[in-house]
Structures are given as C-alpha cells and as structure tokens.
Amino acid sequence: MASAPSNIALIKYMGKIENTGNKPTNASLSYTLDHLRTFVRLTPIESLSDQWQPLKGDGLQEITLSEKGQARFLKHLQNLKSKWGVEQNFLVESANNFPSDCGLASSASSFAALTLAAAEMFQKLKPQPWGADMKELSSLSRQGSGSSCRSLYTPWALWKDEFAQPMSLPVQDLHHICVIVEDTKKEVSSSEAHKLVTTSPRFEGRIERAEMRLADLSQALQFDDWHMARQIVWDEFIDMHRLFETSTPAFGYMTVGSHEVLDECQALWNKWQDGPLVTMDAGANVHLLFHNSKVQQFEQYKDIFAKKFKVIAHQVVKK
C-alpha cells in the first residue's frame, strides 16, 4: 500500500495548456500537507478490467467516487500500465484521512498515491531503469491530476512544466489549520474551473502576475520575510477567486462562512501585526500556515475558529 499527501499551492496553478496532459500556463509553488493523506492499495485480480472500491480502515474516511470519477482514476492506472507494459488487471482501493471534493486537494493526493502504488507494484512485475526516478513519476502523476505532481515532494514543491521539483527554502515545519467551511462536494470541479477561467477578462496578464508573485514569494521565504510573504499569498488567492467570479459563466467558491473566516483573519492581523499565511484553493475552505515559532498563535486561531467551524489542525514539532 502506498500513500501520498495533499498540498496547498501558495502560488496557484490555474489554467492548462490544451492537449498537453495538464501542463500549466504558469509555474506554481506549494507547501506539502503531510498529515492529509490518501492511501491506495493495488491487488492483482482475475478480471477483464481494473476495478475500484473504497479502502476501509481505522482513521480513514470512505471515498464515494462517481462513475466518472472512477473512470478517471482507472484511466490513469491504465496509462501507467501502458507505460510499464503491464497487462495484469488490478483491484484499486483508496481512501483519505480527510474529507474529499471540498477544496483540500484530494485529487492531488489521490493521483500521487495511485502513481506511487502502481510504480511499486509494476516495478516488481516489469522493472524499469527509471522506475524510482521522482521526476519521471511526477511527470506521470501530472497526467492524471496536475497538482498531484507536487505531492511527491516535501515540504516545498515548484512545478513549472513537465514535472515538479523540490525547492529548498529555509522556512519549514509550518503548523497548519484548515477551517472547514464546506465539506460537501463542489458544484464546479477544479478541472472545469481550469477551462472556465480562460474566459475571464482578468486572465489576460494572469501568467505575468503569477510569475512575478512567484519570484517575490521565493525571495520573501528565502529571507524569512513573513510579512511580505503573507501579503503576496493573500493577493494570489484573491486573484484566483476573482478569475472564477468574472468567468463566463461566472461561478464562485467563497461562501458567507469563507468571508467570515477571512475577515477574522484580517482583523487579527491588524490587531497583532502578525499571523499565518492565509490562502484558499478552489473551494470554500480556508488554509492557515503558521511559522513554526508561533505555537501560541496557532493555538489561539484554532480555538477561535473551532467555536463555529470544524477545524483540521496540525502542529509540527521540530525534531
């Protein structure tokens, strides 16, 4: 059995180059959320086709995949089998330890975990000289779900084109809170969002804005300029959500609850002139990343938001 983590992009991947297997229109930078994981098990079966079913176990949240979702997952497995030259069919079992389909990047962790599980299994059946090469695996995973290519690295991953690579930054061991505003399935999938954003008038100049923020954020994190990093990350996710809201047809993920959380985060920052990096993915939920030295601050935010919302919180203890 293999597992892979979710990740949260601070510089977003939003927009694909057509017919390229999910190559992005701009580079993205993500932080790996090692505590939010998908687990995948492959078992050889005597069947005319691959099959999928939920993986059950302690601490796992059973996934319900639609026929379309199952077909997409198994298609990725078929592509991996073709790459390795494997004809055996498999039972695929998968589950998360966190809610799926609500903006927590379960697609990223799922496809990364499937890629790793397949690589482990297929390498036993038909060894390949590049079988353990992470760049190759990242490139293969990208073709199933773009952001999954970043989930093969920790803690920071930079994705520019064919594959993601680890990025060395001194800021590590961040505490994480996700404020769960919505835990139901999104009405507009991330895949659909990638297509729709190109209709927004704001998409013109988007690539340049994202690339500039990537350069600025990389520098801010290199010098541990937390205040600058926080502003860049905030501007970036707001930019992405404005793309959604100005597309044709327009759509959005932010809810009243999302705005309530964001307003509270801004008020707390104004009060203390300090706080977490705040971001959102294509969903209603809000991610908070705290500097490792800010344990008390992490606890304060957790207590504040837990009064009204479900909170997933993870404190990292430095080794």
C-alpha positions in Angstrom: 0.0 0.0 0.0 1.2 3.5 -0.8 0.2 6.9 0.4 0.8 10.5 -0.7 0.0 13.8 1.0 -2.2 16.7 -0.1 -0.5 20.0 -0.8 -1.6 23.7 -0.8 -0.4 26.0 -3.5 0.6 29.4 -2.4 1.2 30.5 -6.0 -1.6 28.9 -7.9 -1.8 26.6 -10.9 -5.0 27.8 -12.7 -5.2 27.3 -16.4 -3.9 24.5 -18.6 -2.2 24.4 -22.0 -4.6 22.4 -24.1 -3.7 18.8 -25.1 -0.5 18.7 -23.1 -1.5 16.3 -20.3 -2.2 19.1 -17.7 0.8 21.2 -18.3 0.2 24.5 -16.5 0.0 28.0 -18.0 2.2 29.3 -15.2 4.5 27.9 -12.5 3.2 27.1 -9.1 4.7 26.8 -5.6 3.1 24.5 -2.9 3.6 23.5 0.7 3.1 19.8 1.4 0.5 18.9 4.0 1.9 15.6 5.2 -0.9 15.0 7.7 -3.6 15.0 5.0 -3.1 11.8 3.0 -4.6 9.4 0.6 -3.9 5.7 0.8 -4.0 3.4 -2.2 -3.7 -0.4 -2.4 -3.4 -2.5 -5.6 -4.3 -6.1 -5.7 -3.9 -8.3 -8.8 -7.3 -9.8 -9.9 -8.5 -12.2 -12.5 -10.9 -9.9 -14.3 -11.5 -8.4 -17.7 -10.8 -4.9 -16.4 -9.5 -2.9 -13.4 -11.9 -2.4 -10.6 -12.2 0.3 -7.9 -13.7 0.2 -4.4 -13.3 2.2 -1.2 -10.4 1.3 1.1 -11.6 0.7 4.7 -9.6 1.0 7.8 -9.2 2.9 11.1 -8.9 6.6 10.7 -9.9 6.5 7.0 -12.8 8.4 5.5 -14.6 6.3 2.9 -14.5 7.8 -0.5 -17.5 7.8 -2.8 -16.4 8.1 -6.4 -19.0 8.7 -9.1 -18.8 6.6 -12.3 -17.0 9.5 -13.9 -14.6 9.8 -11.0 -13.9 6.0 -11.0 -13.3 6.1 -14.8 -10.8 8.9 -14.5 -8.9 7.2 -11.7 -8.8 3.9 -13.5 -7.8 5.6 -16.8 -4.7 6.9 -15.0 -3.9 3.4 -13.9 -4.4 2.1 -17.5 -2.0 4.8 -18.7 0.6 3.8 -16.1 0.2 0.1 -17.1 0.8 1.1 -20.7 3.9 3.0 -19.7 5.3 -0.1 -17.9 3.9 -2.6 -20.4 1.8 -4.3 -17.7 -1.3 -6.3 -18.8 -2.4 -7.6 -15.4 -5.7 -6.1 -14.0 -6.0 -4.8 -10.5 -8.4 -4.1 -7.8 -7.7 -0.5 -6.7 -8.7 0.5 -3.2 -8.4 4.1 -1.9 -9.4 6.3 1.0 -8.4 9.6 2.6 -7.9 10.6 6.2 -9.6 13.9 5.4 -12.8 15.0 3.5 -12.7 14.8 -0.3 -14.1 17.0 -3.0 -14.2 20.2 -1.0 -11.0 22.1 -1.8 -8.5 20.1 0.2 -6.6 18.8 -2.8 -7.8 15.2 -2.5 -7.3 14.8 -6.2 -3.6 15.7 -5.8 -3.0 13.2 -3.0 -5.2 10.5 -4.7 -3.4 10.5 -8.1 0.0 10.8 -6.5 -0.8 7.8 -4.2 -2.0 5.8 -7.2 1.1 6.6 -9.1 3.3 5.5 -6.2 1.3 2.4 -5.6 1.5 1.4 -9.3 5.2 2.2 -9.5 5.8 -0.1 -6.5 3.7 -2.9 -7.9 4.8 -2.7 -11.5 8.5 -2.4 -10.7 8.2 -5.9 -9.2 6.4 -7.2 -12.3 8.5 -5.4 -15.0 11.4 -3.5 -13.6 12.2 -0.2 -15.4 15.6 1.6 -15.2 13.8 4.8 -14.4 11.2 3.2 -12.0 12.4 5.1 -9.0 13.1 8.4 -10.7 10.9 11.0 -9.0 10.9 13.4 -11.9 9.5 10.7 -14.1 6.9 9.7 -11.5 6.0 13.3 -11.0 5.5 13.7 -14.8 3.4 10.6 -14.9 1.3 11.7 -12.0 0.7 15.1 -13.6 -1.1 13.5 -16.5 -3.7 12.2 -14.1 -4.1 15.3 -12.0 -1.9 18.4 -12.5 -1.3 19.3 -8.9 -0.6 15.7 -7.9 2.9 16.1 -9.4 3.7 18.4 -6.4 2.6 15.9 -3.8 5.7 13.7 -4.4 7.9 16.2 -2.6 8.1 17.8 0.8 7.9 20.4 2.2 8.1 22.8 -0.8 7.5 21.9 -4.4 7.9 24.0 -7.5 6.1 23.0 -10.7 7.0 24.7 -14.0 6.3 22.3 -16.9 6.7 18.5 -17.2 7.2 17.7 -13.6 7.6 19.3 -10.1 10.8 19.5 -8.2 11.7 20.1 -4.6 12.5 23.7 -3.7 14.9 24.4 -0.9 13.6 27.2 1.4 14.7 27.9 5.0 11.0 28.3 6.2 9.9 24.8 7.1 7.9 22.8 9.7 4.8 25.1 9.4 1.8 24.5 11.6 -1.4 24.1 9.6 -5.0 24.8 10.2 -7.8 24.2 7.6 -11.1 25.8 8.6 -13.8 23.6 7.0 -16.5 26.0 5.9 -18.0 23.4 3.5 -17.4 19.6 3.4 -19.8 18.8 0.6 -18.8 18.1 -3.0 -18.1 21.2 -5.1 -20.6 22.1 -7.8 -17.8 23.2 -10.1 -14.9 20.8 -10.2 -11.3 22.1 -10.4 -11.0 20.6 -13.9 -14.0 22.7 -15.0 -12.5 25.7 -13.3 -9.3 25.4 -15.3 -11.3 25.7 -18.5 -13.7 28.5 -17.4 -11.0 30.9 -16.1 -9.7 31.4 -19.6 -12.9 33.2 -20.4 -12.3 35.8 -17.7 -11.1 39.2 -18.9 -8.7 39.1 -15.9 -7.0 36.0 -17.4 -5.1 38.4 -19.7 -2.0 39.2 -17.6 -2.6 36.4 -15.2 0.5 34.4 -16.2 2.7 37.5 -15.7 1.1 38.3 -12.3 1.6 34.8 -11.1 5.2 34.6 -12.2 6.0 37.9 -10.6 4.4 36.8 -7.3 6.4 33.5 -7.5 9.7 35.4 -7.8 8.7 37.8 -4.9 7.4 35.0 -2.7 10.5 32.9 -3.2 12.7 35.8 -2.2 10.5 36.6 0.8 10.7 33.0 2.1 14.4 32.8 1.4 14.9 35.8 3.8 12.1 34.7 6.1 10.2 38.0 5.5 6.9 36.7 6.9 5.0 40.0 6.5 5.9 40.2 2.8 5.1 36.5 2.2 1.7 36.9 3.9 0.7 39.8 1.6 1.8 38.0 -1.6 0.0 34.8 -0.7 -3.2 36.8 0.1 -3.1 38.7 -3.1 -2.5 35.5 -5.1 -5.6 33.5 -3.8 -7.8 36.6 -4.2 -6.6 37.0 -7.8 -7.6 33.3 -8.5 -11.0 33.7 -7.0 -11.6 36.9 -9.0 -10.9 34.8 -12.1 -13.7 32.4 -11.1 -16.1 35.2 -10.4 -15.5 37.0 -13.7 -15.6 33.9 -16.0 -18.4 33.1 -18.5 -20.4 31.7 -16.9 -19.4 33.2 -13.6 -19.0 30.9 -10.6 -17.5 31.1 -7.2 -16.5 29.0 -4.2 -16.4 31.6 -1.4 -19.3 31.4 0.9 -20.6 33.6 3.7 -18.5 31.4 6.0 -15.4 31.9 3.9 -15.7 35.6 4.1 -16.3 35.4 7.8 -13.1 33.5 8.3 -11.1 35.8 6.0 -12.5 38.9 7.8 -11.5 37.5 11.1 -8.0 36.6 9.9 -7.6 40.2 8.6 -8.9 41.7 11.9 -6.5 39.5 13.9 -3.6 40.6 11.7 -4.5 44.2 12.1 -4.6 43.7 15.8 -1.3 41.9 16.3 0.5 42.8 13.1 1.3 39.2 12.7 -0.4 35.9 11.9 -0.5 33.0 9.5 -0.1 32.8 5.7 -3.8 32.6 4.6 -4.9 31.0 1.3 -7.7 29.2 -0.3 -7.8 26.6 -3.1 -10.7 26.0 -5.5 -13.2 25.6 -2.6 -14.8 27.3 0.3 -12.3 26.3 3.0 -9.5 28.4 4.3 -5.9 27.3 4.9 -3.7 28.9 7.5 0.1 28.2 7.7 1.9 29.4 10.8 5.6 29.9 11.3 7.0 27.1 13.5 7.9 29.6 16.3 4.3 30.7 16.6 2.8 27.9 18.6 0.7 30.1 20.9 -0.6 32.0 17.9 -1.5 28.6 16.3 -3.5 27.6 19.4 -5.3 30.9 19.6 -6.5 30.7 16.0 -7.5 27.1 16.4 -9.6 28.0 19.5 -11.2 31.0 17.8 -12.4 29.1 14.7 -13.3 25.9 16.4 -16.1 27.7 18.2 -18.1 27.9 14.9 -16.4 25.7 12.3 -14.9 22.3 12.0 -11.1 22.7 12.2 -8.4 20.4 11.0 -5.3 21.4 12.9 -1.7 20.0 12.8 1.2 21.2 14.9 4.7 20.3 13.8 7.2 19.5 16.5 10.8 20.2 15.3 13.0 17.2 15.6 
